Amino acid sequence: MYKYKLTSTGSSSQKYGNCEVCKGHVIEVFIQTEEKSFIYESREHWSQQNSIFGHKECLISIRK
């Protein structure tokens, strides 16, 4: 199971670079953090897997 956090950086590609998904210019860059669940000692835990910058729509489209 995966969960995601999507946060606006408040800045554009001029500060953070182009979208890492489509490689296009971004007016409002978002960062998406992906976490994956795992079971350890009979309890669910979450591990950060990946962070990526880009358009909100592009980031949502690559979710698992």
N, C-alpha and C positions, 0 to 999 in steps of 0.2 A: 504494500500500500504506500502511496506517495501523498504528500501534501505540499502546498505551495504558498509562498508569501510574495505578493506583488506590491512594490513600493515605488512611487514616483521619486526621481532624483531632483525634480524641480529645475532641471537644466536640459540643454539640447545636445546634439552630436558635437557641437563645437567644444564642449567640455569632456564628454564621455566617448566620443567616436561614434561611428555608424552602428546601426542595428547588427548584432551578431548573428541574427537569423537570416534576414534578407539583404543585408549589407547596405541598405538605403539610409539616407539622412533621416534623423529623428528630431522632431520639434520638442517633444517631451519624452525624455528617456526614462524607462522603467527598469528596475532590477527585479528579477525573479529568482527566488531561492527555493531549491527543491530539497525536500527531506524524505527519507525512506524509513519505514518502520521495520523494526526487528525485535525478536523476542529473546530476552536474556533472563535467566533465572525466573521463568514463568511470568515475566512482566514485559509489557510493550515499551520500547524505547524508540527515539527518533535520532537519525544521523543525517547531518547536512551532506548532501551529495554534490550539488552544483549551484552556481550562481551565474546568471547570464543577463546582459544588458540589451535593450532594444525597444521596439514598438510594443505597446500593451497587447495588441492583437496578435503579433508574431509570437510573443512569449506564451500566450495562452494556447496558441495553435500547436505548440510542440510538447505540451504536457502529455505524460504517459497515462 
